[in-house]
């Protein structure tokens, strides 16, 4: 089943079973999550990295070593219920399978990290358009020149996602997302991408370039692809992640992560 057929009334289970591409706009009203799984002897480094960098790495769940189940979707299997995975060896991308079962190891600890797709239903309800969804594209993501706080053997740059927002709705977008800190919260930057070391918005490091409308302003949120940038920089012997934009769709309602 294509992504177009899954839009609107699709359930999280339907998306997990059938999606093959980016998951933005699918199973609306439900939280989505980033995935990173590392060998047990690297798990503390990842946990400490997340604790020290909560904006890009808000942890929603952590499995036991070898585990592939999560309380975020009790019937799901983390080895096969993400549309596309990335397999890493010593920081190098070696495979992008649709099913990671053949790569999963008994010593892997999986981390599920909050995703900004989760707050997009709230943005839509507030009248904030999602240009990249309208254009049928994956959200653009950029590696910045801001270094995350290192933890043990893990280090790397902050990655951000960008959404064009009409200028008069920027404060609305900021206020809406600030109420959802478990899925990245408020933007980290508004306006000039050069302030983040981003040279060209038309050349994202991950995802697809998006066309702005007149009066739109680029707004940047911390992104859960940051751990993948840390994998590339720190070169652990092995890791499995989601492919950027191809998220794990949970059974948790997105408003669960909204604070007053």
Backbone bond lengths (Angstrom), bond angles and torsions (degrees), N, CA, C in turn:
res aa  C-N    CA-C-N  psi(-1)  N-CA   C-N-CA  omega(-1)  CA-C   N-CA-C  phi
1 X - - - 1.466 - - 1.519 109.19 -
2 X 1.345 117.79 130.08 1.449 121.08 179.38 1.510 112.28 -76.62
3 X 1.355 115.50 166.11 1.462 119.98 -178.20 1.530 111.97 -63.59
4 X 1.340 117.53 -33.78 1.465 120.13 -179.88 1.519 110.86 -60.37
5 X 1.334 116.91 -39.82 1.461 120.96 -179.52 1.524 112.12 -71.14
6 X 1.330 117.20 -19.91 1.460 120.90 -178.28 1.518 113.05 -88.97
7 X 1.304 118.50 -10.04 1.457 120.37 -176.34 1.523 110.86 -71.52
8 X 1.335 115.10 153.96 1.456 120.03 174.46 1.508 112.71 93.07
9 X 1.333 117.37 -93.75 1.460 120.46 -170.75 1.522 113.41 -102.76
10 X 1.313 118.84 11.22 1.463 120.30 -179.35 1.521 110.94 -64.80
11 X 1.320 115.85 144.33 1.462 121.58 177.04 1.524 109.63 -90.86
12 X 1.335 117.74 162.07 1.462 118.95 175.91 1.526 112.76 -55.41
13 X 1.339 117.44 -41.26 1.463 120.07 -179.35 1.521 110.91 -63.05
14 X 1.337 117.45 -39.35 1.463 120.55 178.08 1.520 111.06 -63.86
15 X 1.324 116.49 -41.02 1.465 119.89 179.31 1.525 110.13 -65.67
16 X 1.330 116.66 -45.36 1.465 119.44 179.94 1.528 111.22 -60.94
17 X 1.326 116.13 -35.37 1.461 120.42 -176.97 1.525 112.57 -78.17
18 X 1.341 117.37 -33.24 1.463 119.46 -165.85 1.515 116.28 -119.98
19 X 1.331 119.46 -21.20 1.466 120.06 -174.94 1.523 110.77 -66.78
20 X 1.321 114.92 141.36 1.463 120.81 177.42 1.524 112.48 -122.81
21 X 1.327 117.27 -10.19 1.461 121.46 -177.25 1.518 111.58 -125.11
22 X 1.331 117.72 -162.99 1.465 121.88 178.87 1.525 111.58 -56.83
23 X 1.323 115.98 146.09 1.464 121.53 -170.96 1.521 114.27 -103.43
24 X 1.336 118.42 4.81 1.469 119.80 177.46 1.521 109.55 -58.61
25 X 1.327 115.98 133.28 1.449 121.24 177.90 1.511 114.87 83.60
26 X 1.330 118.26 -2.59 1.461 121.58 179.23 1.529 110.05 -94.95
27 X 1.341 115.81 148.57 1.471 121.74 -179.38 1.526 110.05 48.88
28 X 1.325 115.53 54.08 1.470 119.96 -176.86 1.522 110.72 -56.80
29 X 1.319 115.30 139.60 1.451 121.37 -179.02 1.517 113.66 95.92
30 X 1.343 116.48 -2.98 1.452 120.00 -179.82 1.531 110.62 -118.48
31 X 1.321 115.28 147.16 1.459 120.99 -178.92 1.522 110.76 -72.67
32 X 1.330 114.99 148.05 1.452 121.80 173.42 1.532 108.88 -119.49
33 X 1.330 115.83 160.82 1.461 118.94 -173.80 1.524 111.18 -142.86
34 X 1.329 114.59 146.81 1.457 123.15 169.01 1.526 109.12 -80.05
35 X 1.326 115.93 155.32 1.457 121.27 179.62 1.520 110.38 -127.39
36 X 1.320 116.13 134.62 1.463 121.26 165.77 1.522 107.20 -141.96
37 X 1.335 116.12 129.09 1.463 121.94 177.91 1.526 108.33 -123.58
38 X 1.323 115.39 129.40 1.464 121.42 -176.69 1.523 109.49 -132.60
39 X 1.337 117.50 159.09 1.461 119.40 175.05 1.531 111.48 -57.70
40 X 1.319 114.39 151.35 1.461 120.73 -174.93 1.528 112.54 -52.46
41 X 1.332 117.24 -36.85 1.464 118.38 -176.41 1.531 112.50 -75.31
42 X 1.332 117.82 -4.97 1.460 121.72 172.83 1.523 112.04 -106.32
43 X 1.324 117.38 -4.89 1.465 120.34 -172.36 1.530 112.07 -64.78
44 X 1.336 117.05 -39.18 1.464 118.22 -179.99 1.524 110.50 -65.11
45 X 1.326 118.02 -37.52 1.462 120.95 177.58 1.528 110.36 -60.05
46 X 1.345 116.49 -44.05 1.467 119.83 179.19 1.523 110.84 -65.27
47 X 1.343 116.58 -44.03 1.465 119.77 179.71 1.521 110.92 -61.86
48 X 1.329 117.52 -42.78 1.462 121.12 179.15 1.529 110.92 -67.83
49 X 1.324 116.43 -38.79 1.469 120.50 176.85 1.524 110.02 -60.56
50 X 1.323 116.83 -42.63 1.461 120.42 178.92 1.525 111.37 -66.31
51 X 1.324 116.62 -40.89 1.470 119.96 179.92 1.518 110.86 -64.06
52 X 1.326 116.54 -35.39 1.463 120.29 -178.16 1.528 112.79 -83.72
53 X 1.315 116.07 -15.15 1.472 121.08 -178.76 1.527 109.51 -132.49
54 X 1.344 117.10 63.17 1.467 120.03 -172.41 1.521 114.35 -68.67
55 X 1.313 118.12 -22.31 1.464 119.54 -179.00 1.536 110.99 -65.42
56 X 1.322 120.38 -52.15 1.457 119.66 176.80 1.527 114.02 -83.10
57 X 1.336 117.90 -16.61 1.468 120.44 -171.16 1.531 113.13 -129.67
58 X 1.340 118.26 55.92 1.470 119.16 177.74 1.525 110.87 -75.31
59 X 1.309 117.43 114.54 1.465 122.19 -173.47 1.531 110.20 -80.75
60 X 1.340 115.72 127.64 1.462 122.15 177.27 1.518 112.41 -100.86
61 X 1.336 117.54 -29.98 1.463 120.90 178.78 1.525 108.86 -164.28
62 X 1.335 115.39 154.72 1.460 123.18 176.32 1.521 107.40 -136.78
63 X 1.332 116.79 134.60 1.456 119.92 -179.94 1.523 111.57 -89.57
64 X 1.316 115.05 166.50 1.460 121.11 167.43 1.537 108.34 -73.02
65 X 1.332 118.76 159.23 1.472 119.70 177.25 1.526 111.33 -54.92
66 X 1.318 115.37 130.36 1.457 121.33 -179.13 1.509 114.47 81.45
67 X 1.324 117.25 -8.88 1.457 120.63 -177.73 1.517 112.56 -71.62
68 X 1.316 116.46 147.78 1.459 120.94 178.32 1.530 111.88 -134.32
69 X 1.344 115.83 18.74 1.459 122.16 176.26 1.524 109.25 -115.73
70 X 1.325 116.02 156.70 1.461 121.02 179.98 1.514 110.31 -143.60
71 X 1.323 115.67 146.11 1.463 120.20 177.04 1.527 111.58 -67.03
72 X 1.328 117.00 -13.76 1.467 120.10 -179.51 1.523 112.37 -74.20
73 X 1.332 116.63 -16.74 1.467 122.24 176.83 1.523 106.01 -164.27
74 X 1.322 115.62 92.27 1.464 120.96 -166.40 1.522 113.50 -60.17
75 X 1.321 118.04 -31.85 1.467 120.79 -176.68 1.523 112.67 -92.18
76 X 1.317 117.99 0.10 1.465 121.30 -175.98 1.526 111.10 -84.30
77 X 1.323 114.39 160.72 1.453 122.18 177.83 1.529 107.59 -125.07
78 X 1.326 116.89 114.17 1.453 120.91 -176.32 1.525 113.05 -64.24
79 X 1.309 117.66 -15.44 1.459 121.37 -179.22 1.525 113.37 -78.94
80 X 1.336 116.79 -19.57 1.465 118.68 -174.08 1.514 114.32 -141.22
81 X 1.331 119.64 -2.49 1.463 121.72 -173.75 1.523 113.87 -101.34
82 X 1.309 117.63 21.17 1.465 124.51 168.67 1.531 106.20 -109.02
83 X 1.341 118.72 137.78 1.467 118.96 -175.87 1.527 114.71 -58.91
84 X 1.320 116.39 -36.29 1.465 119.53 178.16 1.528 108.98 -153.61
85 X 1.328 114.83 140.19 1.457 122.32 -178.04 1.526 110.12 -112.14
86 X 1.325 113.89 166.98 1.456 121.10 167.89 1.526 108.40 -127.14
87 X 1.324 115.79 134.39 1.462 122.00 178.64 1.527 107.68 -112.28
88 X 1.341 115.73 129.42 1.453 122.05 -174.05 1.514 110.55 -120.01
89 X 1.329 116.48 139.74 1.466 122.69 171.28 1.518 107.97 -130.49
90 X 1.331 115.98 119.15 1.468 122.56 179.95 1.540 110.68 51.54
91 X 1.334 115.20 42.11 1.456 120.80 175.63 1.513 115.41 80.64
92 X 1.319 117.30 0.33 1.460 121.46 -179.82 1.527 110.04 -105.59
93 X 1.323 116.24 136.07 1.456 121.42 177.25 1.525 109.09 -74.21
94 X 1.347 117.02 121.13 1.468 120.17 -176.40 1.528 112.78 -114.43
95 X 1.333 118.56 -15.01 1.466 120.31 179.73 1.515 109.19 -163.04
96 X 1.334 116.09 152.74 1.470 122.99 173.73 1.529 108.66 -132.55
97 X 1.320 116.98 71.38 1.458 120.02 -176.05 1.535 112.59 -80.60
98 X 1.332 114.97 158.25 1.461 120.93 172.22 1.526 110.93 -83.60
99 X 1.310 117.07 -14.22 1.466 123.62 178.77 1.526 106.68 -138.64
100 X 1.336 116.24 121.91 1.467 120.29 -176.98 1.517 112.75 -95.24
101 X 1.336 117.41 8.11 1.460 119.83 -176.09 1.518 113.48 -57.24
102 X 1.320 117.06 -37.22 1.453 120.35 -179.15 1.517 113.58 -73.22
103 X 1.335 116.48 -11.83 1.466 120.77 -179.06 1.531 112.09 -106.93
104 X 1.349 116.82 -14.53 1.464 120.67 -174.30 1.526 110.47 -67.51
105 X 1.318 116.47 140.85 1.459 122.01 -177.13 1.519 110.59 -120.88
106 X 1.322 115.73 155.98 1.464 120.90 -177.54 1.518 113.22 -69.82
107 X 1.344 117.09 -15.06 1.463 119.34 -178.88 1.532 112.55 -99.76
108 X 1.329 118.62 4.68 1.459 120.15 -175.74 1.524 111.85 -78.48
109 X 1.324 115.33 135.47 1.458 123.19 171.23 1.523 106.93 -108.99
110 X 1.326 116.28 124.50 1.463 121.17 -176.28 1.528 110.47 -101.82
111 X 1.314 115.09 135.58 1.464 122.94 176.55 1.529 108.17 -113.55
112 X 1.318 116.06 131.55 1.458 122.12 173.17 1.516 107.52 -107.95
113 X 1.313 115.20 122.41 1.463 123.03 -170.92 1.522 109.29 -118.27
114 X 1.324 116.18 137.48 1.456 121.33 -177.58 1.518 113.28 -52.97
115 X 1.340 116.09 146.34 1.463 122.82 -176.22 1.525 109.98 -124.79
116 X 1.329 115.88 141.41 1.464 120.26 -178.12 1.524 112.82 -68.84
117 X 1.341 119.34 -16.73 1.466 119.46 174.09 1.532 110.29 -57.19
118 X 1.346 116.04 -25.88 1.460 121.32 -177.39 1.518 112.32 -63.44
119 X 1.340 117.84 -33.88 1.473 117.85 -177.94 1.530 113.02 -90.45
120 X 1.325 117.71 3.89 1.453 118.58 -175.83 1.525 113.27 -73.15
121 X 1.340 118.20 -28.99 1.464 119.48 174.05 1.522 110.15 -61.93
122 X 1.339 116.11 -40.95 1.464 120.26 178.90 1.525 110.98 -66.27
123 X 1.339 117.06 -37.85 1.469 119.76 176.56 1.526 110.51 -62.38
124 X 1.317 116.82 -43.93 1.462 120.08 179.89 1.521 111.24 -62.69
125 X 1.326 117.05 -42.43 1.466 120.45 179.29 1.526 111.39 -63.25
126 X 1.336 116.19 -28.61 1.466 121.01 178.56 1.526 111.93 -85.26
127 X 1.334 116.72 0.70 1.459 119.89 177.30 1.514 114.78 88.12
128 X 1.347 117.26 12.06 1.463 120.88 179.64 1.526 108.87 -88.99
129 X 1.321 119.32 117.66 1.472 120.57 -178.87 1.523 111.56 -72.57
130 X 1.322 114.78 155.12 1.464 121.54 177.20 1.520 106.98 -114.76
131 X 1.321 115.87 94.85 1.467 120.78 -172.47 1.525 112.13 -59.42
132 X 1.318 116.87 -43.95 1.464 118.44 -174.97 1.530 111.30 -67.16
133 X 1.342 117.30 -33.79 1.468 120.13 176.48 1.526 109.87 -68.60
134 X 1.346 116.35 -43.07 1.467 120.47 177.07 1.525 111.32 -57.24
135 X 1.332 115.76 -34.29 1.466 120.79 -176.83 1.520 113.34 -91.28
136 X 1.343 117.24 4.50 1.455 121.31 177.78 1.508 114.05 66.33
137 X 1.324 116.64 34.90 1.461 120.98 -176.36 1.520 111.07 -119.48
138 X 1.315 114.90 165.26 1.459 121.55 172.86 1.526 108.01 -79.78
139 X 1.327 117.00 148.90 1.459 120.23 -179.60 1.530 109.96 -61.84
140 X 1.340 119.58 136.56 1.461 120.56 177.22 1.527 111.18 -76.42
141 X 1.331 115.21 138.76 1.460 122.22 -178.61 1.521 109.13 -131.40
142 X 1.335 115.64 143.87 1.460 120.87 -172.34 1.530 110.44 -134.20
143 X 1.322 116.01 138.20 1.462 121.67 171.00 1.521 107.71 -81.52
144 X 1.322 116.94 126.66 1.461 121.80 -177.02 1.528 110.74 -97.21
145 X 1.330 114.83 176.84 1.471 119.61 175.09 1.525 111.77 -94.91
146 X 1.335 116.80 12.67 1.469 121.31 177.33 1.528 108.97 -92.97
147 X 1.301 116.98 119.73 1.452 121.16 178.71 1.524 110.58 -81.85
148 X 1.320 115.93 136.15 1.455 120.04 172.12 1.529 109.56 -71.42
149 X 1.303 115.33 161.79 1.457 119.61 175.11 1.529 108.27 -71.39
150 X 1.323 119.41 122.36 1.467 120.78 -176.59 1.524 111.81 -69.22
151 X 1.330 114.69 160.12 1.466 121.01 179.80 1.519 108.20 -147.19
152 X 1.327 117.12 114.02 1.443 119.96 -178.29 1.518 110.63 57.41
153 X 1.325 116.24 -123.31 1.461 121.09 -179.29 1.524 112.94 -89.07
154 X 1.325 116.75 -0.70 1.465 120.28 -172.46 1.528 110.78 -102.58
155 X 1.325 115.01 130.59 1.461 121.11 177.50 1.528 107.67 -153.56
156 X 1.331 115.64 164.37 1.459 119.05 177.94 1.515 111.77 160.30
157 X 1.333 116.78 174.75 1.458 121.42 -175.82 1.529 112.90 -85.78
158 X 1.302 115.31 158.18 1.463 122.15 171.26 1.521 109.17 -70.33
159 X 1.326 116.18 133.83 1.462 122.62 171.23 1.527 107.46 -107.41
160 X 1.327 116.59 141.24 1.462 121.53 179.48 1.522 109.93 -124.61
161 X 1.330 114.91 150.02 1.461 120.65 167.60 1.529 107.58 -100.55
162 X 1.328 115.60 151.63 1.467 119.47 -176.61 1.530 110.13 -126.30
163 X 1.318 115.34 135.14 1.453 121.83 173.50 1.520 108.32 -128.12
164 X 1.319 116.37 130.62 1.458 119.60 172.84 1.526 108.76 -75.29
165 X 1.326 115.44 129.17 1.461 121.58 -177.84 1.521 108.36 -127.17
166 X 1.335 118.42 133.68 1.467 119.25 174.32 1.527 110.50 -53.20
167 X 1.312 116.38 137.23 1.462 120.44 -174.13 1.513 113.95 -52.00
168 X 1.331 117.05 -39.21 1.462 119.19 -176.30 1.531 112.37 -76.04
169 X 1.353 117.25 -5.88 1.465 120.53 179.50 1.530 113.26 -111.06
170 X 1.323 116.84 5.23 1.465 119.66 -178.48 1.524 111.09 -60.97
171 X 1.312 117.34 -44.76 1.465 119.47 -179.07 1.522 110.92 -66.92
172 X 1.326 117.55 -33.69 1.464 120.68 175.00 1.519 109.97 -62.94
173 X 1.337 116.60 -46.59 1.463 120.42 179.08 1.524 111.10 -61.01
174 X 1.311 115.81 -40.51 1.471 119.50 179.04 1.531 110.60 -63.18
175 X 1.324 116.90 -46.46 1.461 120.51 -177.14 1.523 111.76 -66.11
176 X 1.330 117.28 -41.65 1.465 121.20 -179.18 1.516 110.87 -63.06
177 X 1.315 117.28 -47.92 1.461 120.25 -175.80 1.523 112.67 -75.24
178 X 1.316 117.16 -27.38 1.470 119.98 177.73 1.519 111.49 -60.96
179 X 1.331 116.90 -25.28 1.462 120.51 179.95 1.525 112.87 -81.01
180 X 1.359 116.72 4.02 1.469 119.66 -179.02 1.535 109.99 -130.67
181 X 1.342 117.16 64.29 1.465 120.39 -175.53 1.527 113.60 -65.38
182 X 1.332 118.78 -23.11 1.463 120.86 -179.54 1.522 112.47 -72.99
183 X 1.334 116.83 -9.06 1.467 120.81 177.45 1.527 109.46 -127.87
184 X 1.330 115.35 43.84 1.467 127.54 173.78 1.520 114.83 91.39
185 X 1.339 119.30 -21.49 1.451 120.32 172.63 1.514 114.46 67.58
186 X 1.332 115.53 -148.18 1.460 122.11 -174.23 1.525 111.48 -68.60
187 X 1.326 117.47 159.11 1.465 120.51 178.04 1.523 111.97 -58.85
188 X 1.333 114.73 153.75 1.466 120.24 174.35 1.524 111.16 -93.37
189 X 1.348 116.61 -15.55 1.469 119.61 -179.29 1.523 109.22 -164.09
190 X 1.321 115.21 145.73 1.467 122.52 175.47 1.524 107.83 -129.28
191 X 1.335 116.34 131.19 1.457 119.34 173.94 1.513 114.07 103.69
192 X 1.308 117.13 -133.16 1.458 124.78 -169.15 1.531 112.55 -53.82
193 X 1.339 119.29 112.96 1.467 120.36 179.79 1.523 113.16 -65.81
194 X 1.334 117.39 -23.29 1.463 119.99 -179.88 1.522 111.70 -61.39
195 X 1.335 116.98 -25.48 1.461 120.26 178.20 1.526 111.77 -65.62
196 X 1.333 116.74 -18.14 1.454 121.91 176.23 1.529 111.88 -103.19
197 X 1.324 116.08 3.10 1.450 119.73 -176.51 1.516 113.51 79.88
198 X 1.332 116.74 16.98 1.465 121.69 179.40 1.524 107.98 -93.71
199 X 1.319 117.05 118.66 1.464 120.74 -172.61 1.518 113.42 -85.28
200 X 1.341 117.73 -33.06 1.467 119.68 -171.26 1.521 109.21 -148.94
201 X 1.337 116.79 112.12 1.463 120.44 -179.93 1.520 112.41 -67.07
202 X 1.315 116.85 -19.10 1.463 120.17 179.00 1.524 112.53 -81.47
203 X 1.330 117.18 -0.15 1.464 120.76 179.98 1.538 109.75 -130.78
204 X 1.332 116.47 70.18 1.467 118.69 179.32 1.523 111.54 -65.77
205 X 1.325 115.89 153.83 1.458 120.94 176.76 1.528 111.29 -76.18
206 X 1.324 116.28 -28.82 1.459 122.73 176.36 1.533 107.00 -140.53
207 X 1.328 116.31 154.96 1.458 118.95 179.25 1.514 112.27 77.87
208 X 1.336 115.40 -160.67 1.463 121.87 -172.69 1.528 111.53 -122.31
209 X 1.307 115.88 146.75 1.460 120.33 173.44 1.528 109.37 -64.36
210 X 1.331 115.51 146.24 1.466 121.99 -179.11 1.524 109.23 -121.10
211 X 1.321 116.30 142.58 1.460 121.09 178.28 1.525 110.30 -89.54
212 X 1.334 118.81 125.55 1.467 120.66 177.64 1.522 111.59 -80.13
213 X 1.325 116.00 161.18 1.451 122.99 169.18 1.529 107.98 -97.43
214 X 1.300 116.61 162.05 1.464 120.40 176.02 1.522 109.68 -56.01
215 X 1.311 115.82 132.61 1.462 120.68 179.12 1.513 114.59 87.94
216 X 1.340 117.37 -2.35 1.460 120.15 178.17 1.528 111.36 -76.29
217 X 1.332 114.90 150.31 1.465 123.55 178.35 1.519 108.04 -123.65
218 X 1.336 119.49 136.19 1.467 119.73 175.65 1.530 110.83 -73.94
219 X 1.326 114.79 128.71 1.464 121.43 179.92 1.528 107.22 -122.64
220 X 1.335 115.98 132.81 1.460 121.65 -170.82 1.528 110.69 -117.09
221 X 1.322 114.79 130.64 1.459 121.42 175.83 1.522 110.04 -115.33
222 X 1.323 117.72 147.25 1.461 120.90 171.68 1.517 109.00 -57.15
223 X 1.319 116.85 145.68 1.468 121.24 -169.51 1.524 111.22 -126.75
224 X 1.333 115.10 142.46 1.456 121.65 179.49 1.512 114.59 -74.59
225 X 1.333 118.26 2.91 1.461 120.71 170.17 1.530 110.14 -79.96
226 X 1.321 117.56 -8.23 1.464 121.78 177.93 1.535 112.54 -51.50
227 X 1.359 120.05 -43.40 1.467 118.01 176.99 1.527 113.70 -60.65
228 X 1.352 117.63 -30.14 1.459 118.71 177.04 1.525 110.83 -68.49
229 X 1.339 116.59 -37.66 1.459 119.53 174.91 1.529 110.56 -63.47
230 X 1.341 116.10 -34.97 1.461 119.71 176.95 1.532 111.16 -68.90
231 X 1.321 117.12 -35.87 1.474 120.44 175.29 1.525 109.99 -61.55
232 X 1.335 116.57 -44.06 1.462 120.01 -179.85 1.525 111.42 -65.09
233 X 1.344 116.05 -36.86 1.464 119.80 -177.98 1.526 112.63 -79.15
234 X 1.343 116.84 -36.44 1.463 121.42 -171.38 1.519 113.25 -95.59
235 X 1.323 116.95 -21.47 1.457 123.75 172.36 1.532 113.88 59.17
236 X 1.332 118.44 53.76 1.463 118.44 171.53 1.524 109.37 -62.58
237 X 1.334 117.73 158.04 1.467 119.43 -175.21 1.529 113.67 -63.39
238 X 1.334 117.02 -26.60 1.456 119.39 -176.61 1.527 109.10 -159.02
239 X 1.316 116.21 146.07 1.467 121.68 173.78 1.522 108.46 -163.13
240 X 1.321 115.07 152.84 1.463 122.60 170.72 1.516 107.52 -125.06
241 X 1.324 117.27 132.04 1.459 122.12 176.41 1.531 108.65 -131.95
242 X 1.323 115.94 170.94 1.464 120.53 168.00 1.524 108.19 -75.22
243 X 1.311 117.94 156.30 1.459 120.78 168.72 1.527 107.48 -75.53
244 X 1.337 118.73 139.24 1.470 120.29 -176.27 1.527 112.50 -51.26
245 X 1.336 115.08 129.00 1.458 121.64 179.94 1.509 114.23 86.92
246 X 1.332 118.57 -12.43 1.458 123.94 -179.18 1.535 107.20 -103.58
247 X 1.320 115.67 87.31 1.453 120.82 -164.82 1.532 112.81 -95.64
248 X 1.325 114.46 163.90 1.460 121.33 169.16 1.522 107.41 -83.87
249 X 1.330 116.52 118.62 1.465 121.51 -179.32 1.522 108.66 -90.96
250 X 1.314 117.16 122.12 1.458 122.57 -174.93 1.526 110.95 -92.23
251 X 1.329 114.85 172.81 1.468 121.22 173.84 1.520 111.77 -94.55
252 X 1.314 117.48 7.75 1.468 122.40 -177.43 1.525 109.65 -89.48
253 X 1.320 116.86 129.60 1.451 120.26 177.36 1.531 109.73 -63.39
254 X 1.326 116.15 141.09 1.470 119.04 -176.05 1.518 112.74 -64.24
255 X 1.355 117.70 -30.11 1.470 118.74 -179.27 1.519 112.51 -71.12
256 X 1.339 117.20 -8.63 1.471 120.20 173.34 1.514 110.53 -60.48
257 X 1.318 116.65 -29.14 1.458 121.52 -176.43 1.533 112.40 -97.58
258 X 1.316 116.52 12.43 1.469 119.94 179.08 1.518 108.80 -95.52
259 X 1.321 116.67 130.60 1.460 121.76 177.24 1.524 108.16 -107.37
260 X 1.326 116.03 157.69 1.467 120.61 -177.62 1.530 111.12 -71.16
